[in-house]
Amino acid sequence: MAKEKIVKEEVEVNETQISFVKEDGTEELCQILFTFEDEETKKSYMFFYPISVADEASEDEDIEVYCATYELINGELANIKEVDSSDEKENKLIEEVFNQYLEDCALEDDEE
């Protein structure tokens, strides 16, 4: 999905999943991991991964996670765009937030 542009007009959202229609016309159902807003960039971000990839992966296999910006319009996700990888400051922010998420998940696993 990283190499294919998201067709923004054909996005369906429920509380934890989002469905994209890719350039080749196929639909990709994705699980939303979490969202966050950054006060400095004034953008909202979401991390997600394709459910089909996760279903096929073994337990110890890494799954590629994607990040996109979005807007909330009338309570609905809209204007979903892949993050521009040329902005180093934004990339660092995204990496730091995701690494913190992974650390928090690891701590939760240790507590169980």
N, CA, C and O of each residue as an XYZ file, in Angstrom:
448
protein
N       0.810     -1.183      0.000
C       0.000      0.000      0.000
C       0.858      1.253      0.000
O       0.397      2.287     -0.483
N       2.054      1.218      0.504
C       2.890      2.399      0.564
C       3.208      2.929     -0.822
O       3.386      4.136     -0.986
N       3.282      2.067     -1.819
C       3.644      2.489     -3.163
C       2.437      2.904     -3.981
O       2.588      3.458     -5.070
N       1.255      2.648     -3.478
C       0.039      2.978     -4.212
C      -0.655      4.142     -3.527
O      -0.739      4.193     -2.300
N      -1.138      5.054     -4.309
C      -1.847      6.213     -3.759
C      -3.223      5.795     -3.246
O      -3.873      4.906     -3.796
N      -3.631      6.449     -2.203
C      -4.940      6.206     -1.629
C      -5.967      7.000     -2.420
O      -5.763      8.183     -2.692
N      -7.052      6.369     -2.787
C      -8.139      7.066     -3.467
C      -9.037      7.637     -2.380
O      -9.839      6.918     -1.784
N      -8.899      8.914     -2.130
C      -9.569      9.542     -0.991
C     -11.088      9.551     -1.092
O     -11.775      9.528     -0.071
N     -11.613      9.585     -2.293
C     -13.059      9.642     -2.433
C     -13.729      8.326     -2.043
O     -14.935      8.294     -1.801
N     -12.979      7.270     -1.980
C     -13.565      5.969     -1.694
C     -12.987      5.391     -0.410
O     -12.284      4.381     -0.424
N     -13.296      6.046      0.685
C     -12.809      5.624      1.989
C     -14.005      5.374      2.880
O     -14.879      6.232      3.006
N     -14.052      4.222      3.491
C     -15.103      3.911      4.446
C     -14.451      3.739      5.812
O     -13.378      3.146      5.922
N     -15.091      4.252      6.840
C     -14.509      4.215      8.174
C     -15.534      3.693      9.166
O     -16.702      4.081      9.133
N     -15.083      2.807     10.049
C     -15.866      2.547     11.250
C     -14.939      2.877     12.414
O     -13.896      3.490     12.187
N     -15.260      2.511     13.620
C     -14.498      2.963     14.777
C     -13.048      2.488     14.796
O     -12.180      3.221     15.270
N     -12.760      1.305     14.307
C     -11.407      0.764     14.424
C     -10.802      0.332     13.097
O      -9.645     -0.085     13.049
N     -11.565      0.426     12.034
C     -11.066     -0.018     10.735
C     -11.350      1.031      9.670
O     -12.260      1.850      9.801
N     -10.555      0.983      8.625
C     -10.734      1.879      7.497
C     -10.493      1.081      6.225
O      -9.617      0.217      6.181
N     -11.256      1.368      5.213
C     -11.151      0.634      3.959
C     -10.738      1.598      2.856
O     -11.389      2.621      2.645
N      -9.651      1.273      2.147
C      -9.154      2.090      1.047
C      -9.347      1.356     -0.267
O      -9.228      0.132     -0.325
N      -9.642      2.093     -1.306
C      -9.634      1.536     -2.653
C      -8.318      1.964     -3.279
O      -8.048      3.157     -3.417
N      -7.504      0.995     -3.655
C      -6.194      1.283     -4.227
C      -6.318      1.623     -5.703
O      -7.374      1.445     -6.310
N      -5.216      2.117     -6.273
C      -5.219      2.525     -7.681
C      -5.644      1.403     -8.618
O      -6.252      1.660     -9.657
N      -5.326      0.149     -8.257
C      -5.684     -0.971     -9.132
C      -7.147     -1.399     -8.969
O      -7.592     -2.354     -9.606
N      -7.895     -0.685     -8.108
C      -9.317     -0.969     -7.932
C      -9.635     -1.950     -6.823
O     -10.806     -2.151     -6.502
N      -8.623     -2.567     -6.228
C      -8.881     -3.499     -5.138
C      -9.061     -2.741     -3.829
O      -8.513     -1.657     -3.629
N      -9.835     -3.339     -2.959
C     -10.111     -2.729     -1.665
C      -9.183     -3.332     -0.619
O      -8.933     -4.538     -0.620
N      -8.676     -2.487      0.273
C      -7.777     -2.933      1.341
C      -8.378     -2.521      2.673
O      -8.474     -1.330      2.969
N      -8.790     -3.506      3.489
C      -9.330     -3.235      4.813
C      -8.166     -3.141      5.792
O      -7.328     -4.040      5.855
N      -8.118     -2.053      6.552
C      -7.008     -1.821      7.472
C      -7.511     -1.636      8.899
O      -8.599     -1.112      9.135
N      -6.692     -2.079      9.833
C      -6.957     -1.901     11.254
C      -6.275     -0.608     11.699
O      -5.084     -0.422     11.450
N      -7.013      0.280     12.349
C      -6.421      1.498     12.896
C      -5.849      1.151     14.272
O      -6.576      0.709     15.162
N      -4.534      1.357     14.437
C      -3.896      1.108     15.732
C      -4.233      2.222     16.714
O      -4.756      1.974     17.801
N      -3.927      3.447     16.316
C      -4.250      4.603     17.140
C      -4.104      5.873     16.317
O      -3.523      5.874     15.232
N      -4.649      6.954     16.866
C      -4.545      8.268     16.236
C      -3.943      9.226     17.251
O      -4.007      8.992     18.458
N      -3.362     10.300     16.754
C      -2.885     11.356     17.645
C      -2.859     12.678     16.891
O      -2.806     12.718     15.662
N      -2.897     13.762     17.669
C      -2.805     15.099     17.104
C      -1.525     15.741     17.607
O      -1.131     15.550     18.757
N      -0.878     16.507     16.733
C       0.327     17.223     17.123
C       0.033     18.713     17.099
O      -0.401     19.252     16.080
N       0.274     19.386     18.237
C      -0.014     20.809     18.339
C       0.903     21.644     17.454
O       0.484     22.669     16.917
N       2.161     21.210     17.300
C       3.110     21.983     16.512
C       2.773     21.958     15.018
O       2.752     23.002     14.368
N       2.512     20.777     14.482
C       2.202     20.675     13.051
C       0.730     20.972     12.767
O       0.349     21.212     11.622
N      -0.097     20.956     13.820
C      -1.547     21.171     13.686
C      -2.188     20.112     12.792
O      -3.156     20.381     12.081
N      -1.626     18.900     12.842
C      -2.145     17.803     12.024
C      -2.602     16.653     12.923
O      -2.128     16.476     14.045
N      -3.538     15.885     12.382
C      -3.982     14.652     13.025
C      -3.400     13.490     12.233
O      -3.374     13.519     11.003
N      -2.935     12.473     12.941
C      -2.281     11.324     12.325
C      -2.969     10.036     12.747
O      -3.548      9.958     13.831
N      -2.904      9.031     11.891
C      -3.366      7.699     12.265
C      -2.338      6.668     11.817
O      -1.734      6.794     10.751
N      -2.149      5.651     12.645
C      -1.315      4.507     12.304
C      -2.242      3.344     12.005
O      -3.206      3.113     12.735
N      -1.959      2.611     10.937
C      -2.826      1.511     10.536
C      -2.014      0.453      9.796
O      -0.888      0.700      9.363
N      -2.610     -0.733      9.661
C      -1.976     -1.821      8.906
C      -3.056     -2.629      8.191
O      -4.191     -2.715      8.659
N      -2.690     -3.222      7.046
C      -3.651     -4.057      6.314
C      -3.991     -5.321      7.109
O      -3.098     -6.046      7.547
N      -5.266     -5.572      7.286
C      -5.706     -6.739      8.051
C      -5.307     -8.031      7.359
O      -4.954     -9.002      8.028
N      -5.354     -8.064      6.022
C      -5.002     -9.295      5.302
C      -3.548     -9.687      5.559
O      -3.242    -10.875      5.661
N      -2.657     -8.718      5.664
C      -1.243     -8.997      5.943
C      -1.091     -9.543      7.354
O      -0.348    -10.498      7.580
N      -1.794     -8.936      8.299
C      -1.712     -9.387      9.689
C      -2.260    -10.797      9.845
O      -1.716    -11.594     10.609
N      -3.335    -11.111      9.124
C      -3.925    -12.447      9.206
C      -2.976    -13.524      8.693
O      -2.975    -14.652      9.188
N      -2.167    -13.165      7.695
C      -1.251    -14.131      7.095
C       0.086    -14.231      7.825
O       0.822    -15.198      7.630
N       0.407    -13.250      8.660
C       1.708    -13.215      9.345
C       1.726    -14.181     10.520
O       0.705    -14.412     11.167
N       2.896    -14.740     10.784
C       3.058    -15.575     11.972
C       3.194    -14.668     13.190
O       3.402    -13.463     13.051
N       3.078    -15.245     14.379
C       3.082    -14.472     15.605
C       4.367    -13.671     15.813
O       4.317    -12.566     16.354
N       5.503    -14.199     15.399
C       6.772    -13.520     15.609
C       7.230    -12.718     14.384
O       8.366    -12.244     14.343
N       6.365    -12.569     13.405
C       6.689    -11.830     12.183
C       6.233    -10.374     12.322
O       5.124    -10.104     12.782
N       7.093     -9.450     11.924
C       6.745     -8.034     11.973
C       5.743     -7.689     10.879
O       5.784     -8.252      9.785
N       4.851     -6.769     11.183
C       3.856     -6.292     10.229
C       4.172     -4.831      9.933
O       4.418     -4.046     10.849
N       4.165     -4.472      8.661
C       4.439     -3.088      8.300
C       3.241     -2.214      8.660
O       2.099     -2.507      8.306
N       3.540     -1.134      9.376
C       2.516     -0.190      9.813
C       2.694      1.098      9.021
O       3.818      1.544      8.790
N       1.581      1.692      8.607
C       1.591      2.909      7.806
C       1.059      4.072      8.626
O       0.347      3.880      9.612
N       1.413      5.276      8.207
C       0.936      6.480      8.879
C       0.364      7.436      7.835
O       0.930      7.610      6.756
N      -0.760      8.047      8.174
C      -1.397      9.012      7.283
C      -1.931     10.174      8.112
O      -2.199     10.032      9.305
N      -2.079     11.315      7.464
C      -2.739     12.440      8.108
C      -4.222     12.393      7.731
O      -4.603     11.789      6.729
N      -5.037     13.035      8.545
C      -6.469     13.080      8.256
C      -7.074     14.315      8.901
O      -6.449     14.963      9.740
N      -8.272     14.626      8.508
C      -9.060     15.684      9.137
C     -10.360     15.070      9.625
O     -10.849     14.092      9.058
N     -10.910     15.642     10.669
C     -12.240     15.257     11.132
C     -13.222     16.286     10.619
O     -13.126     17.466     10.957
N     -14.164     15.846      9.805
C     -15.198     16.723      9.280
C     -16.542     16.117      9.662
O     -16.878     15.009      9.245
N     -17.301     16.853     10.457
C     -18.591     16.367     10.971
C     -18.435     15.013     11.659
O     -19.286     14.136     11.511
N     -17.344     14.847     12.413
C     -17.117     13.621     13.157
C     -16.632     12.450     12.324
O     -16.506     11.340     12.840
N     -16.358     12.673     11.050
C     -15.912     11.604     10.150
C     -14.484     11.861      9.686
O     -14.095     13.010      9.475
N     -13.698     10.793      9.525
C     -12.357     10.924      8.962
C     -12.467     11.359      7.511
O     -13.274     10.818      6.754
N     -11.654     12.339      7.120
C     -11.684     12.837      5.748
C     -10.297     13.312      5.343
O      -9.411     13.451      6.186
N     -10.114     13.558      4.065
C      -8.850     14.072      3.528
C      -7.653     13.259      4.010
O      -6.656     13.818      4.468
N      -7.758     11.966      3.905
C      -6.695     11.068      4.353
C      -5.573     11.082      3.317
O      -5.802     10.846      2.131
N      -4.352     11.363      3.789
C      -3.209     11.450      2.885
C      -2.009     10.757      3.509
O      -1.789     10.823      4.719
N      -1.238     10.092      2.658
C      -0.001      9.488      3.136
C       0.919     10.595      3.627
O       0.906     11.705      3.095
N       1.715     10.290      4.643
C       2.647     11.273      5.181
C       3.760     11.505      4.166
O       4.301     10.556      3.598
N       4.101     12.781      3.941
C       5.171     13.153      3.013
C       6.511     12.834      3.661
O       6.886     13.461      4.651
N       7.227     11.876      3.117
C       8.468     11.407      3.734
C       9.634     12.374      3.560
O      10.723     12.105      4.067
N       9.439     13.497      2.857
C      10.541     14.444      2.667
C      10.706     15.397      3.850
O      11.719     16.091      3.939
N       9.744     15.444      4.748
C       9.823     16.328      5.909
C      10.468     15.576      7.072
O       9.807     14.791      7.752
N      11.758     15.817      7.298
C      12.510     15.079      8.318
C      11.965     15.318      9.724
O      11.928     14.396     10.539
N      11.545     16.543     10.013
C      11.013     16.858     11.343
C       9.728     16.075     11.611
O       9.531     15.535     12.700
N       8.863     16.024     10.607
C       7.618     15.275     10.753
C       7.902     13.781     10.880
O       7.281     13.097     11.693
N       8.831     13.277     10.084
C       9.203     11.859     10.177
C       9.727     11.505     11.561
O       9.410     10.442     12.095
N      10.530     12.397     12.145
C      11.071     12.148     13.482
C       9.944     12.110     14.514
O       9.926     11.250     15.394
N       9.003     13.050     14.398
C       7.848     13.070     15.297
C       7.085     11.752     15.217
O       6.773     11.148     16.244
N       6.789     11.312     14.009
C       6.029     10.084     13.805
C       6.783      8.883     14.374
O       6.191      8.021     15.022
N       8.073      8.835     14.132
C       8.886      7.732     14.648
C       8.895      7.724     16.173
O       8.777      6.663     16.785
N       9.035      8.891     16.791
C       9.046      8.971     18.255
C       7.709      8.529     18.852
O       7.681      7.789     19.835
N       6.610      8.978     18.264
C       5.282      8.607     18.765
C       5.062      7.103     18.620
O       4.544      6.461     19.533
N       5.454      6.538     17.472
C       5.255      5.113     17.262
C       6.139      4.289     18.203
O       5.689      3.276     18.740
N       7.389      4.712     18.407
C       8.271      4.006     19.336
C       7.719      4.039     20.758
O       7.828      3.055     21.489
N       7.125      5.173     21.155
C       6.500      5.261     22.474
C       5.322      4.298     22.576
O       5.122      3.667     23.614
N       4.550      4.185     21.514
C       3.439      3.231     21.473
C       3.950      1.802     21.674
O       3.385      1.034     22.453
N       5.029      1.457     20.960
C       5.604      0.112     21.094
C       6.110     -0.138     22.511
O       5.928     -1.231     23.048
N       6.743      0.861     23.121
C       7.213      0.724     24.500
C       6.047      0.520     25.454
O       6.114     -0.324     26.346
N       4.983      1.288     25.271
C       3.802      1.152     26.124
C       3.179     -0.234     25.978
O       2.735     -0.825     26.963
N       3.146     -0.751     24.753
C       2.612     -2.105     24.521
C       3.468     -3.147     25.213
O       2.943     -4.093     25.800
N       4.774     -2.983     25.151
C       5.691     -3.927     25.795
C       5.505     -3.905     27.304
O       5.539     -4.955     27.947
N       5.307     -2.725     27.876
C       5.071     -2.622     29.312
C       3.775     -3.308     29.714
O       3.720     -3.991     30.737
N       2.731     -3.125     28.908
C       1.453     -3.783     29.186
C       1.603     -5.296     29.139
O       1.028     -5.997     29.972
N       2.375     -5.817     28.166
C       2.598     -7.253     28.050
C       3.346     -7.780     29.271
O       3.061     -8.877     29.751
N       4.308     -6.996     29.775
C       5.075     -7.415     30.948
C       4.212     -7.469     32.201
O       4.461     -8.281     33.092
N       3.203     -6.614     32.276
C       2.316     -6.573     33.428
C       1.359     -7.741     33.468
O       0.857     -8.088     34.538
N       1.094     -8.354     32.334
C       0.113     -9.457     32.283
C       0.674    -10.720     32.762
O      -0.021    -11.736     32.782
